Amino acid sequence: MKEKLAIIIPAFNEEESISSVVRNAQKVCENIGLSHEIIVVNDCSTDNTGNIIDGLPCTALHLPVNLGIGGAMQTGFKYAVENNFDFAVQVDGDGQHPSEQIPALLSRLKENNLDVIIGSRFISKEGFQSSAIRRTGIGWFRWINKLLLGIDIKDSTSGFRMLNRKAISIVSETYPDEYPEPEAIVLFTKNGFTIGEVPIAMKERQGGQSSIGFFSGIYYMWKVTLGIIFTFIRTK
């Protein structure tokens, strides 16, 4: 039996980019003969995102209320568990994540017997490197990870990550809500999962606007730092 990959795309007001994101992921997987299903989680969008994904080659999950990216991803993970997928990969709906590198994530995950693989902007330092305030925050989270967990994750805010069946089962039951990616590193490590990174070249978002400016970036760093510490304390 072929191994199955769930491609989970959280989407909130991504009408400008969601069609190309889904079609690119579909093309990549078909070209290599990868057994897959694209699951778009519409996080109660207020634009035309919901209508668009209903016409795309994907499974559309429409949330009745906005849960944020963490809740949207947990919805996708629950679907992956219920439908017996072997792997799940997050691909953001704004077009930043390069679907053509999904096979590289899968190969590295399997070859190195990892539970989680993260696509990192900061290994080869190619492609879009994000804003200065976000890079500062990412460097700070890298230091926090080293201090608390003893691991060196260069791009802990990257949502372009793939999980195996064991990791999917955990995050389908409990997953951080508002800014899940950095906190999830703690969750994975405390559960004994092996984590790796692979260099990728991200793109600038293909539509919409980032919610993180200078002042919101400072708030983001503070709130995520507290989230990381609390997740570390409460996860046994």
N, C-alpha and C positions, 0 to 999 in steps of 0.2 A: 504494500500500500504506500502511495506517495505521501511524503510529508506535506502538511498544509500550513500556509502562511496567511495570517490575518493582517491586512494592511488597514490600520485604524487611523482615520483622519478626523480630528476634532475640528468643527467649523462653526464660527460665530461671525456672521456678517462678512462672508468671504465670496460674495457674488462675482467679484471681478476675477478671481483666480481659481475657484474650486473646480471648474470644468477642466482646465488644463492640468491641474494637479491629479485629478482622477484619471484622465485619459493617458497622461504620461506614465503613471504607475501601472496602468493596465497594459500599455505597450511594452514596458520593460519586462514584466512578468511573462507575457505571452511570447516574447522573443526568446526567452531562455527556457520556456516550457515549465515554468514554476507553478505548481498547484497553489492557488491563492483565492482570496475573496477580499474585495475592497469594502470596508465598512465606514461610511461617513456618518458621524454623530453630529447632527444639527442641534447646536446648543441654544435652542429657542431664538434663532436669528430673527431680526426685525426687518431685514431686507429680503431680497429674492432668493437667498441661498437655498431655502427649503424646496422651492419649486424647481430650481435648477438641478439639485441632486436627484430629485425624483425621476428625471429624464436621463440620468447617467448610468453607465454600467457598474452599479455598485448596490450594496445593501444600505438603505437610508434608515437611520434610527433618529426619529424626531423627539427631542426632549420637550415636555410640556412647560418646563420652567428652566431658566438659565442656571446651570450648575457650576459654571466655570470650567477651565480646561481640565482640572483634576477630576471633576465629576463626569465630564464628557469622556475622558480616557477610561475611567473605571467602568463606565457603561460599555465601552468597546471591549475591555478586558473580560467583563462578565459574559458578553456574547461569545468571545473566543473560547472561554472555558466550557460554556454550555454546548458549543458546536465542535468541541474536540480538536482545536487547532494545536499544532506542535510549536509554532512560533508566532509572535506578534510584533509588528513594527509600527511605530508612530511616525506619521508623515503629516506635518502641519499643513493646514488648508491655505496658508498665505503664499505658498510657492517657494519658500526659502530652502526647503529640503530637497536635495537632488535624488529623485526616484531612481535614476540610473545607477546609483550606488547601493541600492538595496541588495543586489547579489553579493557585493563586497562585504556588507555587514553579515549576511547569512554565512558566507564562507568562513570569515574570521571567527564567528561565534562557534561554528561546528568544528573547525580545525583545531581551535585552542580549548575546546571543551568548556566554554564560558556559559554563564547563565544570562548575562546582560552584556551587550556591546553598544557603545555610544559613538556616534559620529562626531568627531571633534574638529573644530575650525582651527585649533591652535597647535596642531602637531606639525603640519607642513606649512601652515599660515597662508593658505591659498583661498581665493574667493572673498566673499564679504565677511569682514572681521567684526561687525557690529560697532556700536557707538563707543566713545571713550568711557562714558559713565558705566555702560554695561560691562566693558572689559575690566574696569576697576572692580566691579562687583564680582565678576567671575574669578578674578585673581584672589579676592578676599575669600570666596567660598572654597577655592582650592586650598587655601591655608587652613581654613576651619576643618576641612576634611582630613588634612594631614594631622592636625592636632587631636581631633576626636577619634578618628578611625584608623589612622596610620596608613592611609592610601593616598595616592596622587592622581586625582582626576582633573585633567586640564580644562575640560569644558563641561562642568556639571550642570549648566543650564540648558545644554542642548537637548531638545526634545526628539531629535532624530536618533532613536535607539530601538534596539531589538531585544526581545526577551524570549527565553525558552519556556517550555510548558511549566516547569517548576516555579519560575518567577511569575509567570502569568497567574498561577493559582493564588499566589500571595496578594498581588496587587488587585485582583478581582474582589478580594474581601476587604482590604484596607488600602487606601491610597490618599496621599495629601491632596488638599483641594485647590487652593488658590494659586500657589506657585509650586507645583508638585515636583519638578525635575530635580532641583538641588536636595530637597528633603527625601526624595526617593532613594538617593545614593545611600543615605543613612539606613533606610528601611532594608535595602538590598544587603548591605554589609552586615547589619545586625542579624539577618537571617542566614548568614553564611554563604551568600551567593558570590560567585567570582565575576568580576567586572573588568572589561577591557575597553580600549578605545581604538578607533580606526580613523585615519585622516580623511576628511571630506572637504569639499569646497562648496560652502553654502552660497546662496544667491540673496540679493536683496528681496524683500517682500514684493510680490507681484501685484498687490492691491491692498487697499485699506491703509490704516496708519497704526504704528506702534503706540501702545498705551503708556510707554515708559519714556518720559522726558527727564530733564535734569533733576527737578525736585521730586518727581515720582520715583526716579531712580534711587535717590537717597532713601526714600521710604521703603522701596523694594528691598534694598540691601538690609535695612534694619529688620523688616518684617521676616524676610527669609532667614536671616541669622537666628532670630528667635525660634522660627519654625524648625530649623535644623537642630537647635539645642533641645527643644521640647521633644522632637521625634527621637533623638538620641536617648533622652531620659526615659521615655515611656515605652520604647521598643526593647523587649527582653531578648 
